[in-house]
Amino acid sequence: MCVSAMPVAILLFGPLADVVSVETILIVSGVLLALVGERLKLWGQA
C-alpha cells in the first residue's frame, strides 16, 4: 500500500496545488487526519 500511495498522492495533490494554495491543502489534510485519529481512538482501534 505504501508503495502505491506516493504516486497516487502526486497525481491527486499536484494538480490540486495549481488551484488551491499548498498551505490550505496541508491544513485541510491535517484536520482530516486528526479527525480520523480521534475516530479510531473512540472506536478503540488505535
C-alpha positions in Angstrom: 0.0 0.0 0.0 2.8 2.4 0.9 4.5 1.9 -2.5 1.4 2.9 -4.4 0.3 5.7 -2.1 3.1 8.2 -3.2 2.3 8.1 -6.9 -1.5 8.4 -6.2 -0.8 11.4 -3.9 1.3 13.1 -6.5 -1.4 12.6 -9.1 -4.0 14.0 -6.7 -2.2 16.8 -4.9 0.0 18.0 -7.8 -2.8 19.4 -10.0 -4.8 20.4 -6.9 -1.8 22.7 -5.8 -2.3 24.6 -9.1 -5.8 25.5 -8.0 -5.6 25.7 -4.2 -2.7 27.0 -2.1 -0.4 24.4 -0.6 -0.9 25.8 2.8 -4.7 25.2 2.5 -4.1 21.6 1.4 -1.8 21.0 4.3 -4.3 22.5 6.8 -7.3 20.5 5.5 -5.4 17.3 5.2 -4.1 17.7 8.8 -7.5 18.4 10.2 -8.9 15.3 8.3 -6.0 13.2 9.7 -6.7 14.4 13.2 -10.4 13.6 12.8 -9.7 10.1 11.6 -7.3 9.6 14.5 -9.9 10.7 17.1 -12.5 8.5 15.4 -10.2 5.5 15.7 -9.4 6.3 19.3 -13.1 6.5 20.1 -13.6 3.1 18.5 -10.8 1.6 20.4 -8.7 0.6 17.4 -5.7 2.9 18.0 
